[in-house]
Amino acid sequence: MSTAGKVIKCKAAVLWQLNKPFSIEEVEVAPPKAHEVRIKIVATGLCGTEMKMLARTDLPGLYPIILGHEGAGIVESVGGGVNTVKPGDKVIILFLPQCGECSSCLNSGENYCIKLKQSKTALMSDGTSRFTCKGKSVKQFAATSTFTEYTVVREDSIAKIDASAPLEKVCLISCGFSTGFGAAINTAKVTPGSTCAVFGLGGVGLSVIMGCKAAGAARIIGVDINKDKFKKAEEVGATECISPQDFKKPIQEVLFDMTGAGVEFCFEVIGNPDTVAAAVASCNESHGVCVIVGLMSATDQVRIHGNLFFSGRTLKGSVFGGWKSREHVPKLVSDYIEKKFNLEPLITHTLNLDKINEASELMKTGKCIRCVLLP
């Protein structure tokens, strides 16, 4: 029986309030409105961004909410005016839209679509949500909300992909892999034979390492206080790994000693202001490039000594690895199918959605690189 045009009742992980676990609830998902698409979620990754959201205390009006932004699924139905996908199509959900009309989308060298700012309201474009639970409206994280069996997103926030793509793998291209891999390839533009350092060896950090290796870097140094992550980092391309806790001197001095002149490309993939400052100071004075990949809160302030910029150092930000989401994601999926890169090492756990609190604990304790949740 067709569900198009009807409210769908399904299972979702709802966060009712701050510092509380996810609650598996029955929610109602409204039909898509104009230029919207309703999707049956097949797989969704638990990203570090969600872990940071669980710890934030500056957003009291955010709840109740369904988190999740790294997902893949199958189109169930479409609203009026949708012409790029149809029911049955496999799609990747995109936290970074590509409207194709704003100045960023029209600039070949930019990807920060203006619609991303609208997504930060945790509501759809019309200021409402498509989710309700127990009679209450439930907000939509990043206007995506993938910790659910069904969701509704804007057409400009999905990318149709190859029908043969395994969604339980390529869901990582929705955020983590693309963000890290692209930071090396597109944002930093890592050069062959160069030396790189990657601060933070989670799923995104490992993807940065993969990007550095693909670009031909000769030396890739992983930096993390959790040594349990070193083996996986070396598996995907790190030439060596170090922990700041093993040295008495600051990590930037350690990296200068190791390389002789500082690293040519440095990536901060944690979202910690102090680590950002250390990463910048680790760069080669004449041509070092530091890319901030980790998500910091709006209130974070980065303190960097002014003398560091009396040089040729460059500090850059990166969103979604510099990829234009709808344009490049299908190509990345095709590259995966053609075995140009491997996503399997990034996925250490696969659990059902109702085990989301278990997955969250694995992430908090550093025992998990990426957990894929299956609704």
Secondary structure, 3 states (H helix, E strand, C coil): CCCCCCCEEEEEEEECCCCCCCEEEEEEECCCCCCEEEEEEEEEEECHHHHHHHHCCCCHHHCCEECCCEEEEEEEEECCCCCCCCCCCEEEECCCCCCCCCHHHHCCCCCCCCHHHHHCCCCCCCCCCCEEECCEEEEEHHHCCCCECEEEEEHHHEEECCCCCCHHHHHHHHCHHHHHHHHHHHHHCCCCCCEEEEECCCHHHHHHHHHHHHCCCCEEEEECCCHHHHHHHHHHCCCEEECHHHCCCCHHHHHHHHHCCCECEEEECCCCHHHHHHHHHCECCCCCEEEECCCCCCCCCCCCCHHHHCCCCEEEECCHHHCCHHHHHHHHHHHHHCCCCCCHHHCCEEEEHHHHHHHHHHHHCCCCCCEEEEC
